[in-house]
């Protein structure tokens, strides 16, 4: 079964939550790309990962809250929930 970029990115976000890395910034899309490459042997551009990130948020498959970090110009989000309405959804309390 072929995994989509959105599914691979969802798995990465669940991994981040599992290690208590509850925040993600724009520059970390490169880290996501590297994790997906090492985990699924799929290589995507950072632009493809960023597009999947935007789509996950727009579709409501990931719930986040934008955070303002003093001294940083890039966008940072707090990951609240990652899932696709499956029973394996991971929730952060």
Secondary structure, 3 states (H helix, E strand, C coil): CCCCHHHHHHHHHHHHHHCCCCEEEHHHHHHHHHHHHHHHCCCCCHHHHHHHHHHHHHCCCEEEEEECCCCCCCCEEEEEEECCCCCCCEECC
